[in-house]
Amino acid sequence: MRKRDPDDFDTSIRSDVPAFKVITQLEKHTHAETHKTCKVCSSSYSPEKNPSHFGVCERCAYKILIVLLVIMVITSYVAWFM
């Protein structure tokens, strides 16, 4: 197998995309990092205020925890009385 010469690789920005479009895409990418959307209700939230590993807002996280608590209580009653 032939060794590749480092000069063989094209390190420039794609020639078919204008430079202003690349900068605009980078600006959009950095703006997208400041606000994320909730996977449950699709509302935007700030990850700095509410860090979430699951991608849900604080309000939906509490709703999910309440539903899980209710399911656990129901399951415990079913297991206790059967």
VONU-929501 format. One record per residue (C-alpha): y, x, z; chain. Coordinates in steps of 0.02 Angstrom, whole numbers. Example, Ala and Ser with C-alpha at 12.3 -4.5 7.8 and 13.67 -1.06 7.14 Angstrom:
<recs>
-225 / 615 / 390 / A
-53 / 684 / 357 / A
</recs>
This chain:
<recs>
0 / 0 / 0 / A
170 / 66 / -49 / A
301 / 98 / 83 / A
457 / -6 / 61 / A
622 / 79 / 42 / A
758 / 8 / 157 / A
874 / 1 / 6 / A
759 / -126 / -78 / A
813 / -266 / 39 / A
966 / -370 / 0 / A
1073 / -369 / 157 / A
1221 / -462 / 84 / A
1261 / -645 / 109 / A
1186 / -758 / -22 / A
1286 / -744 / -181 / A
1271 / -928 / -227 / A
1358 / -985 / -66 / A
1546 / -957 / -52 / A
1606 / -861 / 101 / A
1712 / -1007 / 165 / A
1558 / -1119 / 166 / A
1461 / -991 / 268 / A
1604 / -982 / 394 / A
1612 / -1172 / 401 / A
1425 / -1181 / 434 / A
1443 / -1053 / 574 / A
1586 / -1151 / 651 / A
1481 / -1310 / 646 / A
1335 / -1217 / 725 / A
1439 / -1153 / 870 / A
1516 / -1326 / 894 / A
1342 / -1404 / 897 / A
1297 / -1293 / 1045 / A
1433 / -1368 / 1156 / A
1369 / -1548 / 1144 / A
1191 / -1607 / 1126 / A
1121 / -1780 / 1096 / A
1001 / -1867 / 1213 / A
826 / -1891 / 1142 / A
811 / -2062 / 1225 / A
978 / -2151 / 1201 / A
1059 / -2038 / 1067 / A
1220 / -2017 / 1165 / A
1303 / -1847 / 1172 / A
1309 / -1747 / 1333 / A
1370 / -1576 / 1384 / A
1232 / -1451 / 1426 / A
1354 / -1353 / 1535 / A
1381 / -1505 / 1648 / A
1203 / -1569 / 1639 / A
1076 / -1433 / 1597 / A
914 / -1514 / 1540 / A
756 / -1431 / 1476 / A
693 / -1594 / 1403 / A
848 / -1641 / 1302 / A
890 / -1802 / 1396 / A
1053 / -1851 / 1479 / A
1067 / -1873 / 1667 / A
1070 / -2063 / 1656 / A
908 / -2071 / 1555 / A
827 / -1942 / 1668 / A
856 / -2055 / 1819 / A
787 / -2204 / 1724 / A
630 / -2107 / 1679 / A
608 / -2050 / 1860 / A
623 / -2230 / 1922 / A
494 / -2290 / 1797 / A
375 / -2150 / 1848 / A
399 / -2194 / 2031 / A
359 / -2377 / 1998 / A
204 / -2327 / 1899 / A
147 / -2215 / 2043 / A
172 / -2354 / 2170 / A
76 / -2480 / 2065 / A
-64 / -2355 / 2036 / A
-77 / -2318 / 2221 / A
-90 / -2504 / 2264 / A
-223 / -2530 / 2131 / A
-322 / -2380 / 2196 / A
-303 / -2436 / 2378 / A
-360 / -2616 / 2354 / A
-501 / -2590 / 2230 / A
</recs>
